[in-house]
Amino acid sequence: MTTAPDAITYRLIDGKQTAEAIKEEIAAEVAQRRAAGQKVPHLAAILVGHDGGSETYVHNKVLACERVGFGSTLLRFEDDITEAELLAKVEELNQDPEIDGFIVQLPLPRHIDTNKVIEAVRPEKDVDGFHPMNIGRMVAGLPALLPATPSGIVELLRRYELVTDGKHCVVIGRSNIVGTPVSILLAKNLEPGNCTVTLCHSRTQNLADITRTADILVAALGRPEFVTADMVKPGAVVIDVGTTRVEDATKKSGWALKGDVNFAEVAPLTSYITPVPGGVGPMTIAMLLLNTLRAAKGEVYPK
């Protein structure tokens, strides 16, 4: 709990702690499955090239699989792999009965059509929740493997018991991975949900005027420290999705992770805020694991 002069007392939304609680729940269920002689979930990942952020994410995914007792496979390829070769590997995983779910880590090299790869993953193994079938089912309100980061945001709101019903939520960023799906989820007649949602993007005019009306502000545009104090209504809940590496000579690694929100400026205005790191990031992996467990159980697509 932190207090600033003449400011609202704010509370950190601890994504790391929440993700650990979810992993404990998953690990307990996996242990029960193993004891009952049922198949242990198996998650695979395809990593192309050597992007720093992707390397970190996939490494954390492997550790998380070990943590909850999943089987885990990591397939590495150089960034000169052809599109045809990558699609062939995707099809191998589609056909492998041992693999319950898999991801193709993004971004991919420019010579590969990302949408073609996403559509090549079978919906029932699409634990990233990117396939048009899963997106369509989400929009229609049908059971789906939901995109991991948006569902992680919703889960944080649920576990912190934050009121969303009737609130104005402003989302900055319209990507298919975060911005658009989280806007859909928060507008749904669900709990959490029932928000009035405004989706903003690079062509939005008078952006600060809009964001200052937000009871819940989700920053998902990938521009470090873009959201400043003049863009935030006092008492707002702020969810920072950004994780951009920026040079930092004070760090041993030479870089630091920055969110889309200028935390030092904005935090004292808020009621709740996610830090970077330790906010939304850990939840993405937790929800990926949860999707894999659901896929293994055939909850969305019966086996």
LINTAZI-V345930 format. One record per residue. N is the residue number from 1. RES is the residue in three letters. PHI is phi in whole degrees, 0 to 359 (none if undefined). Layout:
# LINTAZI-V345930
N;RES;PHI / N;RES;PHI
This chain:
# LINTAZI-V345930
1;MET;none / 2;THR;233 / 3;THR;237 / 4;ALA;244 / 5;PRO;304 / 6;ASP;54 / 7;ALA;228 / 8;ILE;286 / 9;THR;284 / 10;TYR;251 / 11;ARG;234 / 12;LEU;284 / 13;ILE;270 / 14;ASP;273 / 15;GLY;291 / 16;LYS;294 / 17;GLN;295 / 18;THR;296 / 19;ALA;297 / 20;GLU;296 / 21;ALA;297 / 22;ILE;295 / 23;LYS;298 / 24;GLU;299 / 25;GLU;295 / 26;ILE;294 / 27;ALA;300 / 28;ALA;296 / 29;GLU;290 / 30;VAL;296 / 31;ALA;298 / 32;GLN;295 / 33;ARG;298 / 34;ARG;297 / 35;ALA;296 / 36;ALA;273 / 37;GLY;78 / 38;GLN;272 / 39;LYS;295 / 40;VAL;279 / 41;PRO;303 / 42;HIS;230 / 43;LEU;247 / 44;ALA;243 / 45;ALA;221 / 46;ILE;253 / 47;LEU;240 / 48;VAL;251 / 49;GLY;83 / 50;HIS;224 / 51;ASP;298 / 52;GLY;301 / 53;GLY;296 / 54;SER;294 / 55;GLU;301 / 56;THR;296 / 57;TYR;298 / 58;VAL;292 / 59;HIS;300 / 60;ASN;294 / 61;LYS;295 / 62;VAL;298 / 63;LEU;298 / 64;ALA;294 / 65;CYS;298 / 66;GLU;299 / 67;ARG;300 / 68;VAL;261 / 69;GLY;89 / 70;PHE;284 / 71;GLY;285 / 72;SER;215 / 73;THR;228 / 74;LEU;241 / 75;LEU;249 / 76;ARG;254 / 77;PHE;221 / 78;GLU;288 / 79;ASP;283 / 80;ASP;263 / 81;ILE;301 / 82;THR;279 / 83;GLU;300 / 84;ALA;297 / 85;GLU;295 / 86;LEU;293 / 87;LEU;297 / 88;ALA;295 / 89;LYS;292 / 90;VAL;301 / 91;GLU;294 / 92;GLU;301 / 93;LEU;291 / 94;ASN;303 / 95;GLN;272 / 96;ASP;281 / 97;PRO;291 / 98;GLU;285 / 99;ILE;271 / 100;ASP;275 / 101;GLY;202 / 102;PHE;208 / 103;ILE;237 / 104;VAL;251 / 105;GLN;296 / 106;LEU;258 / 107;PRO;279 / 108;LEU;260 / 109;PRO;304 / 110;ARG;298 / 111;HIS;282 / 112;ILE;251 / 113;ASP;282 / 114;THR;300 / 115;ASN;297 / 116;LYS;296 / 117;VAL;291 / 118;ILE;301 / 119;GLU;288 / 120;ALA;283 / 121;VAL;285 / 122;ARG;298 / 123;PRO;306 / 124;GLU;287 / 125;LYS;249 / 126;ASP;277 / 127;VAL;283 / 128;ASP;284 / 129;GLY;74 / 130;PHE;262 / 131;HIS;296 / 132;PRO;307 / 133;MET;296 / 134;ASN;290 / 135;ILE;297 / 136;GLY;297 / 137;ARG;295 / 138;MET;298 / 139;VAL;297 / 140;ALA;281 / 141;GLY;79 / 142;LEU;266 / 143;PRO;305 / 144;ALA;206 / 145;LEU;278 / 146;LEU;278 / 147;PRO;307 / 148;ALA;295 / 149;THR;292 / 150;PRO;302 / 151;SER;291 / 152;GLY;294 / 153;ILE;298 / 154;VAL;298 / 155;GLU;294 / 156;LEU;298 / 157;LEU;299 / 158;ARG;293 / 159;ARG;287 / 160;TYR;268 / 161;GLU;54 / 162;LEU;274 / 163;VAL;287 / 164;THR;245 / 165;ASP;302 / 166;GLY;78 / 167;LYS;279 / 168;HIS;268 / 169;CYS;252 / 170;VAL;250 / 171;VAL;251 / 172;ILE;258 / 173;GLY;116 / 174;ARG;242 / 175;SER;297 / 176;ASN;287 / 177;ILE;273 / 178;VAL;232 / 179;GLY;304 / 180;THR;295 / 181;PRO;295 / 182;VAL;292 / 183;SER;295 / 184;ILE;291 / 185;LEU;298 / 186;LEU;285 / 187;ALA;273 / 188;LYS;294 / 189;ASN;280 / 190;LEU;226 / 191;GLU;231 / 192;PRO;289 / 193;GLY;159 / 194;ASN;58 / 195;CYS;277 / 196;THR;269 / 197;VAL;249 / 198;THR;246 / 199;LEU;258 / 200;CYS;255 / 201;HIS;203 / 202;SER;295 / 203;ARG;263 / 204;THR;292 / 205;GLN;268 / 206;ASN;53 / 207;LEU;303 / 208;ALA;298 / 209;ASP;297 / 210;ILE;283 / 211;THR;295 / 212;ARG;289 / 213;THR;266 / 214;ALA;279 / 215;ASP;282 / 216;ILE;232 / 217;LEU;243 / 218;VAL;250 / 219;ALA;259 / 220;ALA;218 / 221;LEU;245 / 222;GLY;76 / 223;ARG;238 / 224;PRO;301 / 225;GLU;57 / 226;PHE;291 / 227;VAL;277 / 228;THR;246 / 229;ALA;302 / 230;ASP;289 / 231;MET;258 / 232;VAL;237 / 233;LYS;281 / 234;PRO;305 / 235;GLY;90 / 236;ALA;291 / 237;VAL;266 / 238;VAL;242 / 239;ILE;249 / 240;ASP;257 / 241;VAL;269 / 242;GLY;294 / 243;THR;214 / 244;THR;252 / 245;ARG;281 / 246;VAL;234 / 247;GLU;297 / 248;ASP;210 / 249;ALA;293 / 250;THR;280 / 251;LYS;264 / 252;LYS;300 / 253;SER;286 / 254;GLY;89 / 255;TRP;213 / 256;ALA;223 / 257;LEU;272 / 258;LYS;239 / 259;GLY;273 / 260;ASP;279 / 261;VAL;249 / 262;ASN;285 / 263;PHE;302 / 264;ALA;301 / 265;GLU;283 / 266;VAL;276 / 267;ALA;309 / 268;PRO;299 / 269;LEU;276 / 270;THR;270 / 271;SER;268 / 272;TYR;221 / 273;ILE;206 / 274;THR;271 / 275;PRO;276 / 276;VAL;227 / 277;PRO;280 / 278;GLY;97 / 279;GLY;252 / 280;VAL;289 / 281;GLY;310 / 282;PRO;299 / 283;MET;291 / 284;THR;300 / 285;ILE;292 / 286;ALA;300 / 287;MET;287 / 288;LEU;298 / 289;LEU;297 / 290;LEU;297 / 291;ASN;298 / 292;THR;295 / 293;LEU;297 / 294;ARG;296 / 295;ALA;295 / 296;ALA;298 / 297;LYS;275 / 298;GLY;70 / 299;GLU;292 / 300;VAL;265 / 301;TYR;242 / 302;PRO;307 / 303;LYS;280
